[in-house]
Amino acid sequence: MDKSQKNEFERLLSRAMEALKVDNEVQLADILGYKSTGTISGWRAEKNIPEGGWSRISQKSKIPIDILKSDAPLVSFAVVENQTEFTLGTSHTQYITKVTRMMADMDEETQKDICLSVEKEKLLRDLLRQKESDEKAG
């Protein structure tokens, strides 16, 4: 068994448990609707959480699968009285909430396009700031 594969599995399992706010595999199995920890034990033996498991974890935690699998802060989208509420566990501005509500209603491909556009815009602004800074210094 590859040690890095084991470490990655443990990291992902830990993130899943954190996202679902559970302390152990018994609670994890229960919240995901499994009758026993046998499914979780199977994941551990294979050092892999299958897509079906990720789907359940994402559905229950309201956190997108790509966020669950990443090192990003755990972000959830919860439907509250027909409105989407964005939660990072920290305070956020009305703009983040507004944008998140809009994005939650979009398909995944559109969400990816918007993220890419925002990243490009940020890069462009950073480059312009750097250029202004260089012109002032030079």
N, CA, C and O atoms as a MOPAC input file, in Angstrom:
PM7 MOZYME 1SCF
protein

 N      0.84700 1    -1.18700 1     0.00000 1
 C      0.00000 1     0.00000 1     0.00000 1
 C      0.88500 1     1.24100 1     0.00000 1
 O      1.81400 1     1.35200 1     0.80100 1
 N      0.59900 1     2.14000 1    -0.87500 1
 C      1.35000 1     3.37800 1    -1.02300 1
 C      1.00000 1     4.32100 1     0.12700 1
 O     -0.17200 1     4.60700 1     0.37100 1
 N      2.03000 1     4.80000 1     0.83000 1
 C      1.80700 1     5.66900 1     1.99400 1
 C      1.12000 1     6.98000 1     1.60200 1
 O      0.26500 1     7.47700 1     2.33500 1
 N      1.49300 1     7.54100 1     0.44700 1
 C      0.85900 1     8.80100 1     0.02200 1
 C     -0.61900 1     8.57800 1    -0.29800 1
 O     -1.44500 1     9.45500 1    -0.04400 1
 N     -0.95800 1     7.41700 1    -0.85200 1
 C     -2.36100 1     7.09600 1    -1.13700 1
 C     -3.14200 1     6.98300 1     0.17300 1
 O     -4.27100 1     7.46300 1     0.27100 1
 N     -2.53400 1     6.34400 1     1.18400 1
 C     -3.18200 1     6.21800 1     2.48100 1
 C     -3.37600 1     7.59200 1     3.11600 1
 O     -4.44600 1     7.89000 1     3.64600 1
 N     -2.33400 1     8.43000 1     3.06200 1
 C     -2.42800 1     9.77300 1     3.63500 1
 C     -3.49800 1    10.59900 1     2.93800 1
 O     -4.24300 1    11.32700 1     3.59500 1
 N     -3.58400 1    10.49500 1     1.61600 1
 C     -4.60100 1    11.24600 1     0.87200 1
 C     -5.99600 1    10.76000 1     1.23900 1
 O     -6.90700 1    11.56700 1     1.42200 1
 N     -6.16800 1     9.45000 1     1.34600 1
 C     -7.47100 1     8.91500 1     1.74700 1
 C     -7.85500 1     9.43600 1     3.12800 1
 O     -8.98400 1     9.88300 1     3.33000 1
 N     -6.92900 1     9.38100 1     4.07300 1
 C     -7.21400 1     9.84800 1     5.43500 1
 C     -7.55500 1    11.33400 1     5.44700 1
 O     -8.43400 1    11.76500 1     6.19300 1
 N     -6.86100 1    12.11700 1     4.62300 1
 C     -7.16100 1    13.55500 1     4.52100 1
 C     -8.58400 1    13.76500 1     4.01300 1
 O     -9.33700 1    14.57400 1     4.55600 1
 N     -8.94200 1    13.02800 1     2.96400 1
 C    -10.27200 1    13.17800 1     2.38000 1
 C    -11.35800 1    12.69400 1     3.33000 1
 O    -12.40500 1    13.32900 1     3.45000 1
 N    -11.11600 1    11.57300 1     4.00500 1
 C    -12.09600 1    11.06100 1     4.95700 1
 C    -12.28600 1    12.05300 1     6.10200 1
 O    -13.40400 1    12.26700 1     6.57000 1
 N    -11.18700 1    12.65500 1     6.54600 1
 C    -11.24600 1    13.65200 1     7.60700 1
 C    -12.05600 1    14.87400 1     7.16100 1
 O    -12.85200 1    15.41100 1     7.93200 1
 N    -11.84800 1    15.31000 1     5.90900 1
 C    -12.61500 1    16.45000 1     5.38100 1
 C    -14.09400 1    16.10900 1     5.30700 1
 O    -14.94200 1    16.93900 1     5.63500 1
 N    -14.40600 1    14.89600 1     4.87900 1
 C    -15.80600 1    14.47500 1     4.80000 1
 C    -16.43800 1    14.51900 1     6.18500 1
 O    -17.55900 1    15.00400 1     6.34300 1
 N    -15.72800 1    14.01700 1     7.18100 1
 C    -16.25700 1    14.01300 1     8.54500 1
 C    -16.40300 1    15.44100 1     9.08600 1
 O    -17.37100 1    15.75500 1     9.77800 1
 N    -15.44000 1    16.29000 1     8.76500 1
 C    -15.52200 1    17.69300 1     9.18000 1
 C    -16.71700 1    18.37800 1     8.53100 1
 O    -17.44900 1    19.11700 1     9.18900 1
 N    -16.91100 1    18.13100 1     7.24000 1
 C    -18.02500 1    18.75300 1     6.51600 1
 C    -19.36600 1    18.32900 1     7.08700 1
 O    -20.30900 1    19.11900 1     7.12300 1
 N    -19.45200 1    17.09600 1     7.53100 1
 C    -20.70900 1    16.56300 1     8.07100 1
 C    -20.81900 1    16.75100 1     9.57900 1
 O    -21.82500 1    16.39000 1    10.19100 1
 N    -19.77300 1    17.31900 1    10.16700 1
 C    -19.74500 1    17.60500 1    11.60600 1
 C    -19.97100 1    16.33600 1    12.43000 1
 O    -20.79000 1    16.31100 1    13.34900 1
 N    -19.21900 1    15.27700 1    12.07700 1
 C    -19.27000 1    14.02800 1    12.82900 1
 C    -17.89200 1    13.72800 1    13.39400 1
 O    -16.87800 1    14.19700 1    12.87600 1
 N    -17.86600 1    12.93500 1    14.47000 1
 C    -16.61700 1    12.66200 1    15.16400 1
 C    -16.01600 1    11.29400 1    14.86800 1
 O    -14.84100 1    11.06000 1    15.15000 1
 N    -16.81300 1    10.38400 1    14.30100 1
 C    -16.29700 1     9.04000 1    14.08200 1
 C    -17.01200 1     8.38400 1    12.89900 1
 O    -17.97200 1     8.92800 1    12.35400 1
 N    -16.52600 1     7.21200 1    12.52100 1
 C    -17.05700 1     6.52400 1    11.35700 1
 C    -18.46500 1     5.97700 1    11.58500 1
 O    -19.22500 1     5.82600 1    10.62800 1
 N    -18.82400 1     5.68100 1    12.82200 1
 C    -20.18900 1     5.23200 1    13.13200 1
 C    -21.16600 1     6.36600 1    12.81200 1
 O    -22.19000 1     6.15000 1    12.16400 1
 N    -20.83800 1     7.57300 1    13.27300 1
 C    -21.69300 1     8.73200 1    12.98200 1
 C    -21.70700 1     9.03600 1    11.49100 1
 O    -22.74700 1     9.40300 1    10.94400 1
 N    -20.55800 1     8.88500 1    10.82700 1
 C    -20.47200 1     9.13000 1     9.39500 1
 C    -21.39700 1     8.17500 1     8.64700 1
 O    -22.18600 1     8.60400 1     7.80500 1
 N    -21.30400 1     6.89500 1     8.94800 1
 C    -22.16000 1     5.90300 1     8.29200 1
 C    -23.63100 1     6.22800 1     8.53400 1
 O    -24.45000 1     6.13500 1     7.61900 1
 N    -23.96000 1     6.60500 1     9.75400 1
 C    -25.34800 1     6.89900 1    10.10900 1
 C    -25.88900 1     8.09300 1     9.32400 1
 O    -26.97600 1     8.01600 1     8.75100 1
 N    -25.14000 1     9.19300 1     9.29700 1
 C    -25.62400 1    10.39700 1     8.61700 1
 C    -25.74600 1    10.18500 1     7.10600 1
 O    -26.56700 1    10.81900 1     6.44400 1
 N    -24.90600 1     9.27200 1     6.56500 1
 C    -24.96100 1     8.99400 1     5.12800 1
 C    -26.00600 1     7.93900 1     4.78500 1
 O    -26.22100 1     7.62900 1     3.61300 1
 N    -26.65700 1     7.38500 1     5.81400 1
 C    -27.74300 1     6.43300 1     5.57900 1
 C    -27.30200 1     4.98800 1     5.40900 1
 O    -28.06600 1     4.16200 1     4.91100 1
 N    -26.07300 1     4.67500 1     5.82000 1
 C    -25.60700 1     3.29400 1     5.75700 1
 C    -25.99000 1     2.58800 1     7.05300 1
 O    -25.96200 1     3.19600 1     8.12300 1
 N    -26.34900 1     1.29500 1     6.96300 1
 C    -26.80700 1     0.54600 1     8.13700 1
 C    -25.68200 1     0.19700 1     9.10300 1
 O    -25.92000 1    -0.04100 1    10.28700 1
 N    -24.46700 1     0.16900 1     8.59300 1
 C    -23.30600 1    -0.13900 1     9.43500 1
 C    -22.10100 1     0.61100 1     8.88400 1
 O    -22.20200 1     1.34400 1     7.90000 1
 N    -20.96900 1     0.41400 1     9.53000 1
 C    -19.73800 1     1.05200 1     9.06300 1
 C    -19.05300 1     0.22000 1     7.97600 1
 O    -17.94300 1     0.54400 1     7.55300 1
 N    -19.70600 1    -0.83800 1     7.53000 1
 C    -19.11700 1    -1.71000 1     6.51000 1
 C    -18.73400 1    -0.97200 1     5.24200 1
 O    -17.68500 1    -1.24000 1     4.65600 1
 N    -19.57600 1    -0.04800 1     4.81900 1
 C    -19.27000 1     0.72900 1     3.60900 1
 C    -18.02700 1     1.57700 1     3.82700 1
 O    -17.15700 1     1.65100 1     2.95800 1
 N    -17.94600 1     2.20900 1     4.97400 1
 C    -16.78500 1     3.04500 1     5.29300 1
 C    -15.53200 1     2.15900 1     5.37700 1
 O    -14.46200 1     2.55300 1     4.91400 1
 N    -15.66500 1     0.98200 1     5.95700 1
 C    -14.54600 1     0.03600 1     6.03600 1
 C    -14.08200 1    -0.36700 1     4.64300 1
 O    -12.88600 1    -0.52000 1     4.39800 1
 N    -15.04400 1    -0.54000 1     3.72600 1
 C    -14.69500 1    -0.84600 1     2.33700 1
 C    -13.91000 1     0.28400 1     1.69700 1
 O    -12.94900 1     0.04500 1     0.96600 1
 N    -14.32000 1     1.51800 1     1.97200 1
 C    -13.58600 1     2.67700 1     1.45600 1
 C    -12.15200 1     2.63800 1     1.98000 1
 O    -11.19100 1     2.85300 1     1.24200 1
 N    -12.04000 1     2.35400 1     3.28800 1
 C    -10.72200 1     2.35100 1     3.92000 1
 C     -9.84200 1     1.26800 1     3.29800 1
 O     -8.66000 1     1.50000 1     3.04100 1
 N    -10.41200 1     0.09000 1     3.05700 1
 C     -9.64900 1    -1.00300 1     2.45500 1
 C     -9.16700 1    -0.64200 1     1.05400 1
 O     -8.04900 1    -0.98400 1     0.66600 1
 N    -10.00500 1     0.04000 1     0.31100 1
 C     -9.66600 1     0.43900 1    -1.05900 1
 C     -8.89000 1     1.74700 1    -1.10400 1
 O     -8.35100 1     2.11400 1    -2.14800 1
 N     -8.83000 1     2.45200 1     0.02400 1
 C     -8.20300 1     3.77500 1     0.10200 1
 C     -8.83800 1     4.72300 1    -0.91000 1
 O     -8.15400 1     5.48000 1    -1.59900 1
 N    -10.17800 1     4.65600 1    -0.97800 1
 C    -10.89500 1     5.44900 1    -1.97500 1
 C    -12.34500 1     5.64200 1    -1.53900 1
 O    -13.01400 1     4.69800 1    -1.11800 1
 N    -12.80900 1     6.86900 1    -1.64800 1
 C    -14.23600 1     7.15800 1    -1.46500 1
 C    -14.82300 1     7.21100 1    -2.86900 1
 O    -14.45500 1     8.08800 1    -3.65000 1
 N    -15.73000 1     6.29200 1    -3.20900 1
 C    -16.28500 1     6.27300 1    -4.56500 1
 C    -17.18400 1     7.47500 1    -4.82600 1
 O    -17.61400 1     8.15600 1    -3.89400 1
 N    -17.46100 1     7.72600 1    -6.09100 1
 C    -18.28000 1     8.88700 1    -6.46600 1
 C    -19.64200 1     8.87600 1    -5.78200 1
 O    -20.15500 1     9.92900 1    -5.40400 1
 N    -20.23300 1     7.68900 1    -5.62000 1
 C    -21.52000 1     7.60700 1    -4.91800 1
 C    -21.41100 1     8.10500 1    -3.48700 1
 O    -22.32200 1     8.75700 1    -2.97700 1
 N    -20.29600 1     7.79700 1    -2.84400 1
 C    -20.05600 1     8.29200 1    -1.48400 1
 C    -19.89100 1     9.79700 1    -1.46800 1
 O    -20.44100 1    10.48400 1    -0.60800 1
 N    -19.12200 1    10.31000 1    -2.43500 1
 C    -18.94600 1    11.76700 1    -2.52900 1
 C    -20.27400 1    12.45800 1    -2.77600 1
 O    -20.53200 1    13.52700 1    -2.22400 1
 N    -21.11100 1    11.86100 1    -3.59500 1
 C    -22.42500 1    12.46000 1    -3.87300 1
 C    -23.25100 1    12.57200 1    -2.60300 1
 O    -23.87400 1    13.60200 1    -2.35000 1
 N    -23.25500 1    11.50600 1    -1.80100 1
 C    -23.99500 1    11.54300 1    -0.53300 1
 C    -23.42400 1    12.58300 1     0.42000 1
 O    -24.16600 1    13.34300 1     1.04300 1
 N    -22.10000 1    12.61000 1     0.52700 1
 C    -21.44000 1    13.56800 1     1.42100 1
 C    -21.76800 1    14.99200 1     0.98500 1
 O    -22.09000 1    15.84300 1     1.81400 1
 N    -21.68500 1    15.24500 1    -0.31700 1
 C    -21.97700 1    16.57600 1    -0.84300 1
 C    -23.43500 1    16.95500 1    -0.59200 1
 O    -23.73000 1    18.07500 1    -0.17500 1
 N    -24.33200 1    16.02500 1    -0.84600 1
 C    -25.76100 1    16.29800 1    -0.65300 1
 C    -26.06600 1    16.60000 1     0.80900 1
 O    -26.79500 1    17.54500 1     1.11100 1
 N    -25.51400 1    15.80700 1     1.70900 1
 C    -25.79800 1    15.99900 1     3.14000 1
 C    -25.12900 1    17.25200 1     3.70000 1
 O    -25.70700 1    17.94100 1     4.54000 1
 N    -23.91700 1    17.55000 1     3.23800 1
 C    -23.18700 1    18.70300 1     3.76800 1
 C    -23.50800 1    19.99600 1     3.02900 1
 O    -23.23500 1    21.09100 1     3.52100 1
 N    -24.09600 1    19.85300 1     1.83000 1
 C    -24.38300 1    20.99300 1     0.95700 1
 C    -23.09800 1    21.70100 1     0.52800 1
 O    -23.08100 1    22.91100 1     0.30400 1
 N    -22.03000 1    20.92000 1     0.41900 1
 C    -20.73600 1    21.43000 1    -0.03000 1
 C    -20.40300 1    20.73400 1    -1.33900 1
 O    -20.45700 1    19.50600 1    -1.41200 1
 N    -20.06100 1    21.49100 1    -2.37400 1
 C    -19.72600 1    20.86700 1    -3.65900 1
 C    -18.56900 1    19.87100 1    -3.53300 1
 O    -17.65000 1    20.06900 1    -2.73800 1
 N    -18.62900 1    18.80500 1    -4.32500 1
 C    -17.62400 1    17.74500 1    -4.27300 1
 C    -16.21700 1    18.29100 1    -4.50100 1
 O    -15.28000 1    17.89400 1    -3.80800 1
 N    -16.06000 1    19.19800 1    -5.46800 1
 C    -14.71600 1    19.71300 1    -5.74300 1
 C    -14.14400 1    20.45600 1    -4.54200 1
 O    -12.93200 1    20.42900 1    -4.32300 1
 N    -14.98500 1    21.11100 1    -3.76700 1
 C    -14.52700 1    21.78700 1    -2.54600 1
 C    -14.16300 1    20.74700 1    -1.49600 1
 O    -13.14600 1    20.87700 1    -0.81400 1
 N    -14.99500 1    19.71300 1    -1.36400 1
 C    -14.71300 1    18.65900 1    -0.38900 1
 C    -13.35800 1    18.00800 1    -0.64600 1
 O    -12.61100 1    17.72200 1     0.29000 1
 N    -13.04900 1    17.77800 1    -1.91100 1
 C    -11.81100 1    17.07600 1    -2.26600 1
 C    -10.57600 1    17.97900 1    -2.24300 1
 O     -9.45000 1    17.48300 1    -2.27900 1
 N    -10.77300 1    19.26900 1    -2.18600 1
 C     -9.65500 1    20.21300 1    -2.24900 1
 C     -9.14900 1    20.55400 1    -0.85000 1
 O     -9.56800 1    19.96400 1     0.14600 1
 N     -8.24800 1    21.51100 1    -0.80600 1
 C     -7.76800 1    22.04900 1     0.46800 1
 C     -8.45800 1    23.36900 1     0.80700 1
 O     -8.10700 1    24.03500 1     1.78100 1
 N     -9.43600 1    23.73400 1    -0.00700 1
 C    -10.14200 1    25.00400 1     0.18400 1
 C    -10.98900 1    24.96400 1     1.45100 1
 O    -11.35200 1    23.89100 1     1.93200 1
 N    -11.30100 1    26.14500 1     1.98600 1
 C    -12.20300 1    26.17600 1     3.14100 1
 C    -13.52200 1    25.49800 1     2.78300 1
 O    -14.00400 1    25.61300 1     1.65600 1
 N    -14.09700 1    24.79600 1     3.74700 1
 C    -15.35700 1    24.11400 1     3.49300 1
 C    -16.47200 1    25.13900 1     3.37200 1
 O    -16.78500 1    25.84700 1     4.32800 1
 N    -17.06100 1    25.21000 1     2.20400 1
 C    -18.09500 1    26.17700 1     1.87600 1
 C    -19.38600 1    25.42500 1     1.64100 1
 O    -19.40400 1    24.44000 1     0.90300 1
 N    -20.45500 1    25.87100 1     2.25000 1
 C    -21.72000 1    25.17400 1     2.03000 1
 C    -22.76500 1    26.11500 1     1.45500 1
 O    -22.74000 1    27.32500 1     1.68300 1
 N    -23.66500 1    25.53700 1     0.71800 1
 C    -24.79000 1    26.24800 1     0.15400 1
 C    -26.04300 1    25.62900 1     0.75000 1
 O    -26.38900 1    24.49500 1     0.41800 1
 N    -26.71900 1    26.34300 1     1.61200 1
 C    -27.90900 1    25.80900 1     2.26300 1
 C    -29.13000 1    26.57600 1     1.79300 1
 O    -29.10300 1    27.80300 1     1.69200 1
 N    -30.18900 1    25.85800 1     1.50900 1
 C    -31.42500 1    26.50300 1     1.09600 1
 C    -32.21700 1    26.85400 1     2.34300 1
 O    -32.57500 1    25.97800 1     3.13000 1
 N    -32.48400 1    28.13100 1     2.51700 1
 C    -33.22200 1    28.61100 1     3.66500 1
 C    -34.38200 1    29.45200 1     3.14300 1
 O    -34.17300 1    30.49700 1     2.52700 1
 N    -35.60200 1    28.98800 1     3.39200 1
 C    -36.79900 1    29.69600 1     2.93900 1
 C    -36.68800 1    30.11900 1     1.48300 1
 O    -36.87800 1    31.28900 1     1.15000 1
 N    -36.37800 1    29.15500 1     0.61600 1
 C    -36.27600 1    29.36700 1    -0.83100 1
 C    -35.18000 1    30.34800 1    -1.22900 1
 O    -35.18700 1    30.85800 1    -2.35000 1
 N    -34.25500 1    30.61300 1    -0.34300 1
 C    -33.10800 1    31.45200 1    -0.67400 1
 C    -31.85200 1    30.66600 1    -0.33500 1
 O    -31.85000 1    29.84500 1     0.58200 1
 N    -30.80900 1    30.91600 1    -1.06600 1
 C    -29.55800 1    30.22000 1    -0.80400 1
 C    -28.72000 1    31.05400 1     0.14400 1
 O    -28.53200 1    32.25300 1    -0.05900 1
 N    -28.22600 1    30.40800 1     1.17000 1
 C    -27.38500 1    31.08500 1     2.15300 1
 C    -25.96300 1    30.56300 1     2.01600 1
 O    -25.73900 1    29.35300 1     1.99500 1
 N    -25.02900 1    31.45300 1     1.92500 1
 C    -23.62000 1    31.10800 1     1.74700 1
 C    -22.95100 1    31.12100 1     3.10600 1
 O    -23.11100 1    32.07300 1     3.86900 1
 N    -22.20400 1    30.07400 1     3.41700 1
 C    -21.56100 1    30.00700 1     4.71600 1
 C    -20.10400 1    29.63300 1     4.57000 1
 O    -19.77300 1    28.61600 1     3.96100 1
 N    -19.24100 1    30.44800 1     5.12500 1
 C    -17.81200 1    30.14100 1     5.19000 1
 C    -17.37600 1    29.93100 1     6.63300 1
 O    -16.22600 1    29.57600 1     6.88800 1
 N    -18.25700 1    30.14000 1     7.54800 1
 C    -17.86800 1    30.05500 1     8.94200 1
 C    -17.25900 1    31.35400 1     9.43900 1
 O    -16.82100 1    31.44000 1    10.58600 1
 N    -17.23100 1    32.36200 1     8.58100 1
 C    -16.71000 1    33.66500 1     8.96400 1
 C    -17.68900 1    34.71800 1     8.46100 1
 O    -18.61100 1    34.40200 1     7.70900 1
 N    -17.49500 1    35.94500 1     8.86500 1
 C    -18.38300 1    36.99400 1     8.38000 1
 C    -18.12800 1    37.23200 1     6.89800 1
 O    -17.02500 1    36.99300 1     6.40500 1
 N    -19.12900 1    37.69400 1     6.20600 1
 C    -19.00200 1    37.95700 1     4.78200 1
 C    -19.87200 1    39.15300 1     4.42200 1
 O    -20.77200 1    39.53900 1     5.16800 1
 N    -19.58700 1    39.71200 1     3.29000 1
 C    -20.30600 1    40.91000 1     2.89000 1
 C    -21.57700 1    40.55800 1     2.14600 1
 O    -21.78000 1    39.41500 1     1.73500 1
 N    -22.41900 1    41.54400 1     1.98100 1
 C    -23.66200 1    41.34800 1     1.23300 1
 C    -23.37200 1    40.98400 1    -0.21900 1
 O    -24.17100 1    40.30100 1    -0.86200 1
 N    -22.23500 1    41.43600 1    -0.73600 1
 C    -21.89800 1    41.14100 1    -2.12200 1
 C    -21.58500 1    39.66300 1    -2.32100 1
 O    -22.00200 1    39.06700 1    -3.31400 1
 N    -20.85900 1    39.07700 1    -1.38800 1
 C    -20.55300 1    37.65200 1    -1.47500 1
 C    -21.85200 1    36.85500 1    -1.43500 1
 O    -22.03700 1    35.92400 1    -2.21800 1
 N    -22.73600 1    37.21500 1    -0.53700 1
 C    -24.01800 1    36.51900 1    -0.42800 1
 C    -24.81500 1    36.65100 1    -1.72000 1
 O    -25.37300 1    35.66900 1    -2.20800 1
 N    -24.87100 1    37.85000 1    -2.27000 1
 C    -25.63500 1    38.09100 1    -3.49800 1
 C    -25.07100 1    37.27700 1    -4.66700 1
 O    -25.82100 1    36.62800 1    -5.39500 1
 N    -23.75300 1    37.31600 1    -4.83900 1
 C    -23.12400 1    36.57400 1    -5.93100 1
 C    -23.32100 1    35.07300 1    -5.73700 1
 O    -23.59600 1    34.34800 1    -6.69300 1
 N    -23.18000 1    34.62000 1    -4.51100 1
 C    -23.34400 1    33.19600 1    -4.22700 1
 C    -24.76500 1    32.73700 1    -4.51900 1
 O    -24.96900 1    31.65000 1    -5.05900 1
 N    -25.73200 1    33.54800 1    -4.17200 1
 C    -27.12900 1    33.19200 1    -4.48600 1
 C    -27.33200 1    33.06900 1    -5.99100 1
 O    -28.00400 1    32.14900 1    -6.45700 1
 N    -26.76000 1    33.98200 1    -6.73900 1
 C    -26.89200 1    33.91900 1    -8.19300 1
 C    -26.20100 1    32.67500 1    -8.73600 1
 O    -26.75200 1    31.97000 1    -9.58100 1
 N    -24.99400 1    32.41000 1    -8.24800 1
 C    -24.23200 1    31.27100 1    -8.76600 1
 C    -24.86500 1    29.93900 1    -8.39400 1
 O    -24.77300 1    28.97800 1    -9.15800 1
 N    -25.50000 1    29.86900 1    -7.24400 1
 C    -26.12700 1    28.61800 1    -6.81700 1
 C    -27.22600 1    28.18800 1    -7.78000 1
 O    -27.53000 1    27.00000 1    -7.88600 1
 N    -27.81700 1    29.14000 1    -8.47700 1
 C    -28.88700 1    28.84000 1    -9.43100 1
 C    -28.36900 1    28.50900 1   -10.82200 1
 O    -29.14900 1    28.16200 1   -11.70900 1
 N    -27.06200 1    28.61200 1   -11.01900 1
 C    -26.47300 1    28.36200 1   -12.33900 1
 C    -25.99700 1    26.92100 1   -12.45000 1
 O    -25.74900 1    26.24800 1   -11.45000 1
 N    -25.87500 1    26.46400 1   -13.69600 1
 C    -25.32700 1    25.12500 1   -13.90000 1
 C    -23.82100 1    25.15200 1   -13.62900 1
 O    -23.20500 1    26.21700 1   -13.58700 1
 N    -23.24600 1    23.97400 1   -13.44900 1
 C    -21.83200 1    23.87200 1   -13.05100 1
 C    -20.89100 1    24.48600 1   -14.07800 1
 O    -19.90300 1    25.12000 1   -13.70900 1
 N    -21.18300 1    24.30800 1   -15.34900 1
 C    -20.31600 1    24.85000 1   -16.40000 1
 C    -20.28300 1    26.38100 1   -16.34000 1
 O    -19.22100 1    26.98400 1   -16.49400 1
 N    -21.42600 1    27.00100 1   -16.12000 1
 C    -21.49700 1    28.45700 1   -16.00700 1
 C    -20.73700 1    28.92000 1   -14.76300 1
 O    -20.04500 1    29.93700 1   -14.79900 1
 N    -20.86800 1    28.17300 1   -13.66400 1
 C    -20.13400 1    28.52200 1   -12.44700 1
 C    -18.62700 1    28.51100 1   -12.70200 1
 O    -17.91100 1    29.41200 1   -12.26700 1
 N    -18.15100 1    27.48300 1   -13.41100 1
 C    -16.71900 1    27.39500 1   -13.72600 1
 C    -16.28700 1    28.57300 1   -14.58900 1
 O    -15.22500 1    29.15200 1   -14.36300 1
 N    -17.11400 1    28.93500 1   -15.58700 1
 C    -16.78900 1    30.06200 1   -16.46300 1
 C    -16.68200 1    31.35800 1   -15.66400 1
 O    -15.77600 1    32.16100 1   -15.89000 1
 N    -17.60000 1    31.55500 1   -14.74200 1
 C    -17.59000 1    32.77400 1   -13.93100 1
 C    -16.34700 1    32.80300 1   -13.04100 1
 O    -15.70100 1    33.84300 1   -12.91400 1
 N    -16.01100 1    31.68100 1   -12.43300 1
 C    -14.79700 1    31.62700 1   -11.59500 1
 C    -13.56000 1    31.97300 1   -12.40900 1
 O    -12.69300 1    32.71500 1   -11.94700 1
 N    -13.47900 1    31.43500 1   -13.61900 1
 C    -12.34800 1    31.73100 1   -14.48900 1
 C    -12.30500 1    33.22000 1   -14.83300 1
 O    -11.23400 1    33.82800 1   -14.82900 1
 N    -13.45300 1    33.80300 1   -15.12700 1
 C    -13.51800 1    35.23400 1   -15.45000 1
 C    -13.07200 1    36.08600 1   -14.27000 1
 O    -12.35000 1    37.06700 1   -14.44600 1
 N    -13.50000 1    35.71400 1   -13.07300 1
 C    -13.11400 1    36.46500 1   -11.88000 1
 C    -11.60400 1    36.35900 1   -11.65300 1
 O    -10.95500 1    37.34500 1   -11.30600 1
 N    -11.05000 1    35.15800 1   -11.85100 1
 C     -9.60600 1    34.99000 1   -11.69800 1
 C     -8.84100 1    35.84200 1   -12.71300 1
 O     -7.82400 1    36.44900 1   -12.37500 1
 N     -9.32800 1    35.88700 1   -13.95500 1
 C     -8.68400 1    36.71300 1   -14.98300 1
 C     -8.76600 1    38.19300 1   -14.61600 1
 O     -7.79100 1    38.93100 1   -14.75800 1
 N     -9.92600 1    38.61500 1   -14.15000 1
 C    -10.11300 1    40.01400 1   -13.75400 1
 C     -9.16000 1    40.38400 1   -12.61700 1
 O     -8.54700 1    41.45100 1   -12.63500 1
 N     -9.04100 1    39.50500 1   -11.63900 1
 C     -8.13100 1    39.75600 1   -10.51900 1
 C     -6.69000 1    39.86300 1   -11.01100 1
 O     -5.95500 1    40.76000 1   -10.59700 1
 N     -6.28900 1    38.95900 1   -11.88500 1
 C     -4.93800 1    38.99700 1   -12.43000 1
 C     -4.69000 1    40.30200 1   -13.18800 1
 O     -3.64100 1    40.92800 1   -13.03000 1
 N     -5.66200 1    40.70900 1   -14.01200 1
 C     -5.53600 1    41.95900 1   -14.75400 1
 C     -5.39100 1    43.15000 1   -13.81300 1
 O     -4.54100 1    44.01300 1   -14.03000 1
 N     -6.21700 1    43.19900 1   -12.77000 1
 C     -6.11500 1    44.30300 1   -11.80900 1
 C     -4.76900 1    44.30200 1   -11.09600 1
 O     -4.17700 1    45.35900 1   -10.87700 1
 N     -4.28800 1    43.11700 1   -10.73400 1
 C     -2.97500 1    43.02900 1   -10.08300 1
 C     -1.87000 1    43.53800 1   -11.01200 1
 O     -0.96700 1    44.25500 1   -10.58400 1
 N     -1.95600 1    43.15600 1   -12.29300 1
 C     -0.95800 1    43.62100 1   -13.26500 1
 C     -1.01700 1    45.13600 1   -13.44600 1
 O      0.02400 1    45.78600 1   -13.53100 1
 N     -2.20500 1    45.69800 1   -13.50400 1
 C     -2.35000 1    47.14800 1   -13.64600 1
 C     -1.79900 1    47.87500 1   -12.41800 1
 O     -1.13700 1    48.90400 1   -12.55100 1
 N     -2.06900 1    47.34200 1   -11.22700 1
 C     -1.52100 1    47.94300 1   -10.00400 1
 C      0.00400 1    47.90000 1   -10.02600 1
 O      0.66700 1    48.86700 1    -9.64800 1
 N      0.54500 1    46.78500 1   -10.46500 1
 C      1.99600 1    46.64700 1   -10.53700 1
 C      2.58500 1    47.64000 1   -11.51900 1
 O      3.62100 1    48.25000 1   -11.25400 1
 N      1.91600 1    47.80200 1   -12.66200 1
 C      2.38200 1    48.75900 1   -13.67300 1
 C      2.36700 1    50.17500 1   -13.11200 1
 O      3.32300 1    50.92600 1   -13.30400 1
 N      1.28500 1    50.54900 1   -12.41800 1
 C      1.20200 1    51.89000 1   -11.81400 1
 C      2.30800 1    52.07500 1   -10.78000 1
 O      2.93000 1    53.13500 1   -10.69900 1
 N      2.54000 1    51.03800 1   -10.00100 1
 C      3.58000 1    51.10500 1    -8.97000 1
 C      4.96000 1    51.27600 1    -9.61100 1
 O      5.78100 1    52.05400 1    -9.12500 1
 N      5.21100 1    50.54700 1   -10.70100 1
 C      6.48900 1    50.64800 1   -11.40700 1
 C      6.66900 1    52.02800 1   -12.03000 1
 O      7.77100 1    52.57600 1   -12.02200 1
 N      5.58300 1    52.59400 1   -12.57400 1
 C      5.66700 1    53.92500 1   -13.19800 1
 C      5.95400 1    55.00300 1   -12.15700 1
 O      6.69800 1    55.94600 1   -12.42800 1
 N      5.36900 1    54.86800 1   -10.97200 1
 C      5.61900 1    55.82500 1    -9.89400 1
 C      7.05200 1    55.72600 1    -9.40100 1
 O      7.68700 1    56.73500 1    -9.09400 1
 N      7.55500 1    54.50100 1    -9.32900 1
 C      8.91400 1    54.28400 1    -8.82700 1
 C      9.96700 1    54.65800 1    -9.87700 1
 O     11.08300 1    55.04900 1    -9.53500 1
 N      9.59900 1    54.53300 1   -11.16100 1
 C     10.60500 1    54.72400 1   -12.20500 1
 C     10.53400 1    56.01600 1   -12.85400 1
 O     11.32700 1    56.30100 1   -13.75200 1

